[in-house]
Amino acid sequence: MVSLLLRPVRQLALALVANDSPRQIAWGFSLGMLAGLVPKGSLLAVSLFVLLCALRVNKPAGLMAMGLFSVVGTWLDPTAHAIGALALTWEPARPLHAWLYSLPLGPWLGLNNTVALGQLAIGMYLFYPTYRITCLLVTRLQPRAIAWLQRYRAIRWLTGLELGARLGMDR
């Protein structure tokens, strides 16, 4: 039970202390933001999650962003519905939407849903600013976090090395 409660803290510590560059952490967080905003249960959400797992980005940062922006995405549903309805009824894009829907996997993409299309548009609009802000924050916070975690031996506790050593798993 305790490990279940401490898992988000451990993932955050691993995201900051990992040997990944700030750019990899920022890419992971941005992809997680995009995957978290898109409503789940569609091929688009699955493909964004597979992209997050397949690329060389920081996965704990991406999974943390997915969880955070899944909650934020529900609050943005009315705005996303308005944006998606505007995009679906825009006359020059109608042939594109018809072509996408006529593809073999087109109906499972979920782009005929106003909320899904609106959330995708919001996510694409916020992708680069999220990347830049996250990269700047990680560049400033990562050295401080590493020094703090190593000073208090919190990283060893959070990653479970001491618990594993106590149970004889260090061999």
N, C-alpha and C positions, 0 to 999 in steps of 0.2 A: 504494500500500500504506500509506503513511504517513497519507494523508488518511482511509483507512478506519479506521485505529487512532485517529485524533484526532477522528473524527466525534462520538462520545459526549461528549467534553470540549467540543467546539465547541457541541453542542446544549445542554449544561448552561450554558455561558457565555451563549449567546443567550437561554436561558430566564430567566436572572437579569438580564441587561442590557436586555432588550427593553422597549419603552415600555408594556408591559402593567402593569396594576395588580396588586398582590398577590392580589386576589380572582380575577382572571382566571387567574393562575398556579395558585392553589389549586384552582379549578374544573377546570382542565386536568389537574392531577395526580390529583385525586379521580376524575374520569371515566376517566383512564388506569388507575388502580388497579382500578376496577370492570371495565373491559374486559380488563385483564390477568389478573384472577382467573378469569373465566369461561373454561371450556375452549373452545379454538378449533374451528372446523369446524361451527359451528351458526349459525342465523340470529340468535340472540341476540347472539353475539359480533360478527357483522358489523354488526348494527344499533347496538350500542354504539360500534363504531369509526366508523360513519357519523355518529353523534351527536357524537362527539368532533371529527370533522372539520367538521361543519356549524355548530356553535355558535361563538360568539366567545370562545374560551378560548385559552390558551397551548398550542399544539400540541406544541412541543418538550418541555414538561413532561409533557404527556399521553403522548407516545410513550415518553419515558424511564420513566414510571411503568408503562406497559404492559410494557415489557421487564423491569423489575425485578419486578413482581408476577406475571408469567408464570412466573418461576423460583420465587417464593415460593408460588404456587398449587399447584405440584406437591408441595411439602412438606405442604401442607394437605389433600391428597386424602383421607387416612383420616378426618380430622375432617369434611371436607365430605361424605363418603359417609354418615357417621353422621347428620349434620344433614339431608341430603337424604332419606335413608330415613325419618327421623322425620317430615319434612314430607309425603312422599308417602303414608305410611301413616296420617296423621292423618285420622280419620274425617270431621270437618266440612269438610275441604278436598277430599275426593274428587270431589264434583260439579264443582268448579272445575277440577281436573286433567282430568277427563273432557271437559269443555267445551273447554278449551284444546287438548286433543289432537284433538278432532273438527273444529277449525277447518281451513280449507284449507292453511294453512302451519304448523299446529300441530305435526306431527311433526318439522319442521325447526327448531323453536325449541330443542329439546333439553331442555325442562323435564321430560321423563319420565325423564331420567338423574339418578340420585341425586347424582353428583358435581357435575353442572352446576347442579342446584337448590341444593345445599349451598354451592357457591362463590358463587352469586348471593346467597344469604342472608347469607353472611359479608361479601361486598362491600357489600351494602345496609346491614348493621349497622355497618360501619366507614367508610361514606361520609362522614357528617357529622364524626366525630372526625378523619378524615384531612384534610378541608377546613379545619377550625379549626386544627389543628396546622401544616399547611402554610402557611396564611395568616399565622400568628404567626411562623413561621420565616422566611418570605420578607420579611415586614415588617422583621425585624431584620437579615437577611443581605443584602438587595438593595442598600441604600446602601453597605455595606462592600464588597460584591463589585464594584459599579460603580467605586468609588474605587480599589480594588486593580487592577482590570483596566485602567482608564485610566492609572494611574500607571506600569504596566509595558508599556503598549502591547500587552498580550496579546490584547485583544479584536480589534485590527486583524490580528494574526497569525492568530488562530483563525478569524476570518471569511474569511480569504483575500484581504484587500484588498492586502496587500503583494505576494503572489504574483501576483495579477492585474495589479498595476501593473508588476511586473517583466516580465511577458509581453506588455505593451502592450495590456491589456484595459481600461484606464482611460478610453478615449475614448468 
